[in-house]
Amino acid sequence: MKATAVIAVLGLAGAAFALPAAAQYRDRSPALSSAYVGANIGQSKFRNACNGFTGCDDKDTSFRLFGGYQFTPNIAAELGYNDFGKIGGIDVKGNAWDLSAVGMWPLASQISLLGRLGVYHGELKDGGSDTKNGLTFGLGAQYDFNRNVGVRAEWQRFNNMSSNVDVDVLSIGALYRFQ
């Protein structure tokens, strides 16, 4: 009887201390819908761009500025501008605008996997200009520090920027939600 009372008191005390912690834990997750902005920095790789060229470097620093709207905890739409840098040795620069649907799969309250599928309008410049529309897709992960601030690690491909040239970007970045 005495042991049962002690267990009951300890259980109630544990629940009383856990309630504020649970409230804080829930408060850290993003709201159901919100607008957001962010930036990524990383490395671009122009796949197949150096075929037949000696002294060609197909990797450079890349950055991305983006804004979006998260409709639900699992679905967002995102518009971004990407600067891929240039292909060294043949002096070709690349950039693209993209519009993507982003799917998020929460693994925990603050961690999500990301999947991206969308379209882009890209340009490769080498004196002249070669513009192209195509498909972009990617995978990544996101960690939310609180309701407003998160960080991302992401891989994104821009398919067929030019004849047989794909651009892969591996990046890390941050985002801010307006709530």
JOCOR-V83373 format. One record per residue. RES is the residue in one letter. PSI is psi in degrees with one decimal (* if undefined). Layout:
RES:PSI + RES:PSI
This chain:
M:-46.1 + K:-40.4 + A:-39.3 + T:-42.0 + A:-41.6 + V:-43.2 + I:-40.9 + A:-44.7 + V:-44.8 + L:-39.6 + G:-44.8 + L:-40.6 + A:-43.1 + G:-41.9 + A:-39.5 + A:-40.0 + F:-29.0 + A:-27.2 + L:-50.3 + P:-36.6 + A:-41.0 + A:-38.6 + A:-42.3 + Q:-41.6 + Y:-45.8 + R:-36.4 + D:-21.0 + R:-18.7 + S:153.1 + P:155.1 + A:167.5 + L:-38.5 + S:140.5 + S:150.2 + A:152.5 + Y:158.8 + V:159.4 + G:178.9 + A:144.0 + N:151.2 + I:143.5 + G:-151.4 + Q:132.4 + S:150.7 + K:120.0 + F:94.7 + R:130.4 + N:9.4 + A:-25.1 + C:8.2 + N:120.5 + G:-1.7 + F:133.7 + T:148.2 + G:21.0 + C:136.0 + D:112.6 + D:11.9 + K:144.8 + D:170.7 + T:138.6 + S:149.8 + F:157.8 + R:132.4 + L:134.9 + F:159.1 + G:152.1 + G:-179.7 + Y:125.2 + Q:110.0 + F:-40.1 + T:174.5 + P:-14.2 + N:-11.5 + I:132.6 + A:158.4 + A:139.6 + E:136.6 + L:131.8 + G:152.5 + Y:129.5 + N:128.6 + D:114.9 + F:-5.9 + G:-149.0 + K:161.4 + I:113.5 + G:144.4 + G:-31.7 + I:1.1 + D:54.7 + V:127.5 + K:149.5 + G:147.0 + N:165.9 + A:149.2 + W:137.7 + D:150.4 + L:119.3 + S:150.5 + A:132.6 + V:122.4 + G:136.2 + M:131.2 + W:102.8 + P:130.4 + L:-30.1 + A:-177.2 + S:-33.8 + Q:-6.8 + I:131.6 + S:148.4 + L:146.9 + L:144.5 + G:141.4 + R:139.6 + L:128.4 + G:-163.8 + V:157.9 + Y:159.2 + H:109.6 + G:163.9 + E:133.3 + L:126.6 + K:127.3 + D:52.4 + G:-56.5 + G:-164.2 + S:133.1 + D:106.3 + T:150.9 + K:146.4 + N:144.1 + G:-166.5 + L:138.6 + T:145.9 + F:161.9 + G:172.6 + L:153.4 + G:-170.8 + A:152.3 + Q:139.8 + Y:124.3 + D:117.4 + F:-38.8 + N:-165.0 + R:-23.7 + N:-31.5 + V:132.6 + G:163.8 + V:151.3 + R:147.7 + A:132.5 + E:147.1 + W:133.3 + Q:137.7 + R:138.8 + F:106.1 + N:131.7 + N:57.0 + M:-30.6 + S:-179.0 + S:111.4 + N:13.5 + V:114.5 + D:151.6 + V:121.9 + D:137.9 + V:126.1 + L:120.5 + S:166.9 + I:146.3 + G:-176.8 + A:155.5 + L:153.9 + Y:127.4 + R:136.8 + F:109.9 + Q:*
